Amino acid sequence: MHTSRYRKPGPASGRRLWPLVSFSLLGIICLLALAGCGAANGGTSDDNSIVVLPTPTPGVSQPVSLQAIHMIDDKNGWAVTPDGHVLHTTQGVAQWKDITPTAGAPQPTFSTATFLDAQNAWIAGQVNDKISIWRTYTGGDLWLESPLAISGQGVININFIDPLHGWLLLKNGASKPDSEPVAILSTTDGGNNWYQIDNASQSSSANLSALPANNEKTGISFKSTTQGWVTGYTAEQNTPIFYASTDAGYTWTVQPLTLPGKSAIRTFPPVFFGQNDGILPAQLVDNSHAVVIYNTHDGGKTWKSNPVASDITTTVSFINANQGWAVGSNNNGGNIYNTNDGGKSWHRGTQLGGDVVTIESLQFVSAGNGWAIGTTKAGTIQLYQSTDGGKSWAVVKTSATS
């Protein structure tokens, strides 16, 4: 399972689609697997230097660059292009179909997306401060739009645990250095209707059952219909944000975490493998940006930290509670690391390519099959595939049709 979720604002040009009817678009599956998403990717890149291949025109198969990838297995999956187009495949990662929703004028900017399985996906579309969640249950052949009842600055992330039950974290006010007001919305009908269940507009001491506004939120995730977490960091108090809910998100309480040494941490949404085992990525809030992986084996009641790892970022992809992969840090941007003990130790694998400087997306679906998207020194974006658990990587040429 991948721990990041993709979240990249950017315009998406119009294309043919079914009649109007609305992915969480890194979480990366953070994509990010956790991530979604809000996870560091091992370095910064100059967007102006990235060579974006053209979006396919109707009926023609053309080369296409990928920004994030989320495969369900070796044949079925989803991807997003740098210009915000959503792609779907049933034939593996070489051949894609552009299934981006078309909404008429003005075309929404599609950003945060989440993919549950080969058929179900949700994506946030925004026009000014009006936000809709577009959903598909047909692998992108048909999209349905559900406008949110409240306006906002953008969706931080979307999380679904099954085709019906989902939550999203919405920025509903202007962010400041010491404040990021958010609202939590939930659905029990697959995204047809969204209801606001909590509003983080409180000060840190105003309401202990609500999320405070004076902190940075990195995401929300649930492991059941009732139990979930909101993650982030409070610069004002130099403490991690780790709020837990046991009533589907209506009330929240602080869950303590043991810090690794003297450094504060920024947490990212946890990912579970069954009801008991889970991982929680966190990043030290200092110049090292080192990473620590927390583990739970009691359903999230307690979390134990592993040793700090300075060679990796929080762009991680785990397939179970023990086996995972991570993108290398700034000094190791083209490398993939792996762990077989839940993050206690990390081992450097084979570099994607000698000219890869950053890795934008990472995902494994099994002990052998994995994919990574790297940016080269020349600014080009390239998809790589491994069939031996990251020991070796091969370039995959990708194309798409409308």
N, C-alpha and C positions, 0 to 999 in steps of 0.2 A: 504494500500500500504506500502510496506517495503522500508526502506530508505538506506539500505546499499547494497553494491555490493561486491561479494566475490573476493578477490585477494590474492592468496597464491601460490607462486612459489613452484614447486616440480615436480619430474619426474613422468611420467605416463607410465606404462609398456604397451607393445603392446597387442592388442586383435583383434579378428575377427571383421570386419566391412564391410560395402559396399565399392566398389572400391573407391580409392582416389578421393575425390572430394571436409573445415576447419570449449563460454558461457562467457559471461564475467564470469569465474569460481567463502562473507561475507557478498551496497551497497548498503546483507545483505546484502536485502534484505538485505550487509552489508549488504550482504547479504549483502545492507545495505540499505537498504533499503535504510543512504543515500549515504542505504546507502547503498547504495555499500556499503564496503565496506569498506576504509581509516578510519573507525571509531574505536575508542577504544572499547575493549570488556570486560572491568571491571576487568582487572588483567592480569598478565603475567603467562605463564606456561612453564615448562621445556619440550621442545619437545621430549627430550630423554626419558621422563617418560611416554609419551602417548602410550598406548597400541593400536596399529593399527590392526584391524582385517583384515584378508586376503581379497584381491580383488577376486571376484568370478571367477571361471574357467568356460569355455563354457558349457552350458547346465545344470549346477548344481546350485541350490539355496543355498547360503551360508550367514551366518551372515556378516554384513558389518557395519563399522563405518561411520558416516557422519561428514563432517567438516562444511558444509553450506547447507542451504535448501532454496528453493524458490518455494512455492506452488502457483498455480493459483487459485485453489479452494480446497475443501476437498479431491478431488480425483486426480486431475492432477497437476503435478509439476516436479521440477528438484532438484537435490542435487549434491554435490561434496564430494568425499572422501578425507581423509588426504593425500593420495598419488596421488591426481590429477585426479582421474577418474570421469567422468560425468555420472550421473544416471538420469533416467526418469521414471515417474510413471503415470499410468492412473487408478490405483487401490487404491490410498491412500498411506500413508507414511510407511506402514509396508513392502510392497513388491515393489522392484525396478528392473529396467533393466539397465545393464551397456551399455551405448551407446557412450563411448569414441571414438573419431576419431582415426583411425589407419593410419599412414602415412609412414610406412616402416622404413627403417634405414637411418639416425638416427631418432628415435621417438622424436617428439617435446616435450618440457616441456610446458604443458598447465597451464595457470595462470588465467589472468583476464577474466571474463565471464559476460554476461548479458542475462537475459531471459525475453522476451516480453510477451509471452502467452504460451499456451500448445504446440504449434508447432514451434515457431520461437525462435532461440537462436544463440548467437555468442560467440566464445571463441578465445582467443589469444594463438597461439602456437609459440614457439621460439626455434631455433637451433642456438647457438652462438648469433650473433647480427642480424640474419635474422628472421623476424617476419611475420607470416601469420595470417589472420583472417579466422577461420573456421566457416561456417554458416550452419544452418539446418532450413528447413521450413516444415519438416515432423516429428517433435518430436524426432529427432536423428536417424531415420532409414537411412537417407542419409545426408552426410556432403560434403560441397564444400569448397575448399581452395582458398583464395585470398591472394597471397603474397603482402606485402607492398613494395612500390617502394623505400623506404628509410629504412636504418637499424636503430636499436635503442637498448637501454638498457632494455626496457620493457614497457608494456602498463599499464598506471596508472588506467584508467577505460574506459569503453565503454558505450555509451548511445544511445538508440533508442527510438523514440517517436511513431513509427509505423513500419510496415514491410519494408519500403523503406528508411526512413531518419534516419541516424545515424551519430555519431561523436565519435572520440576516442582521448585520450590524450596520447602521446607517449614520453617517455624519449629518447631523441636523442643525449644525451651527458652524460658524467660522472658527477654524482651529487657531489657537494662539500658543505661544511657547509653553504656557502653563495650563492650557485648557483644551479639551477636545470633547465637546458635548456630543453624545450619540443617543440613538434610540434603537431599541431591540424590537424587531417585528417577527412574528411567527405565523406559520400556516399549518393547517391540519388537512388540507385538501389538495396538496400537490402544488400550491402556489396560485390557485385560482383566486383566493382571498388572503390578504395579509393584514394582521392586526397588531397594533403597537401594544406591547406588554410591559415595557419599562422605558423610562426616559432618564438618561444620565445628565441631568441639568443641575444636579445638586452639588453643593460644596462637599468636601470630603467628610464633614461631620454633620451635615444636615439630615441625612437619612441613611442609616446603616443598612437598610434593605435595598437601597438603590445603588446603581453605579455612579460614582462621583464623576464630575466633569473635569476635574483638574488632573488629568493624566492622559497619556497616549495609549490608545487601544490598537492592538495588532490583529485581533480576530476573536471569533466565537466558534465553539464546537461543542456538540453533544454526543454522548455515547448511548443514550436511550431517550425515550420520550419525555423524561423528567430531569435527567442529570446532565449538566453542561458546565462550561467554563468560559470566562472572558479573560483575555490575556493582554499584557502590555507593560508599561513602565511609567512611574511617577517621578518626573525630574525634581519636583518641589521637595519631595521627601527622600529622593534617591532610593526608592524601593520598587520591587517588581509589582506588577498588577497581576493578581491571580485570584479572581472571584469565582465562586462556585454557586450553582443553583441546584436545588433538588425538587423544584416545583415547576419545571418546564420553562424557567426564565423569568418568572414573575417577581421573585425576590433573589437577592444576591448577598453573599457573605464572603469576607476575606478568608482565603485558605492559606495558612502559613507555608513558606518554603524555606528550607535551610540553605543559606547562601554559600557559594563556594569561596571561602576566604573573605576578604574585605571588600571585594568589588560587588556593586549592585548588578542586577541582571534585568534584561528585557525578555519576557516570556512570549512564546508563540503557541497557537492552539494545539492541544494534545490530540494524539491519534490513538485509537484503541484497536486491539486485535482480540475480539471477543469481549466479554463483559468485565474481565479482571485485569488483563495485561494491557499496558499502554506506555507511550513515550511522550515526553514533553521537552521540546527543544528550547534552549534559552541562550542568550548572548550576553557576555559581559559588557557593561556600559563603561568601557574605558578605551584607551588607545589600542589595546590588543584585539578587541572585538572577538575574543576567544569564545568558544562554544562549550556548553555543558548540556548533556542529555540526562533528564530525569526519567526514572522508571517507576511504575506502579504495578503491583500484582494483587491489589485488593480493590480494584474498581475505581481507583482515584481517591480513596480515603487518605492515603499517605503516599508521598513521593520521595524517592531517594536519589540523590545526585551522584553522578559519575565524575571521574577526574576531568578537569578542564582540558579541552583540546584546542590548541592554538593553530593547528594546521587546517581546520575545516571551518565551514560556514554553516548557517542554519538552513541552507537548502539541502534537505535530506530526504531520503526515500527509504522507508522500511517496508519489508514484506511480512514481517512478524515481529514479535517483541525482542528478538535477538539479532536478526540479520538485517543490515541496512547499509546504505551508501550515502556519501556526502560530497559536496563540491569543495575543492580546496580553497584555502584563504588567498588573500591578495598575492602572497609570495608563491602560491602554488595554484594559480588560477586555472591551468589547463588540466589539472589532475583530479581524479576521482578516488576517494578513500572508501574503505569498507570496514565494517565491524561485524563480528559474530557473537558478541557478548552484550548486546544492548547498548553500546556506546561506552563501555568501560575502557576499551582500547580501539584505536583506529590504525589501519594499515594502508599505506600509500599504494595505489594501483597504477596501472598503465596510463600514461598521459593520452588525452584524446588525439592530439596532434601537436607537432612542434611549434606551430604558429598560432595555436589557440591561446587567447589571453583571458577570456572570461567564459563561464558556463552559465547560460541563461535559464536552463531548465534541465531537470533530472528526474527520471522515473524508472523503477524496476517493477516488473509484474511477477517475477519468479526468481529463483536462485540463479538462473542463467540469463534471462532476457531483460535488457534494459536499454534506455535511450537517453541521450544528452544532446542539448543544443548549445553549440559554442560559437563565439565571435572571434574571428581571427585578427591578426595584426593588421591585415588589409581592410578590416571593417566588414567583411562578408560574414553571413550567418550560415552555419552548416549543421545538419543533423547527423549524429553518429549513433551506431547501434552496436551492442555487445550481446553475444550469445553464450558467453562463458563467464558470466558474473563480473564483468569489468576487467578481466585480464587482458583483453584486446578489444579494439574498437575499429569499426569500418565506416566510411562515409556512405551515407544514403542520399541519393539524388531524389528530391521530392517534386512532384507535380500535382496539379489539381485541375478539376473541371467544374464548371458551374452547372 
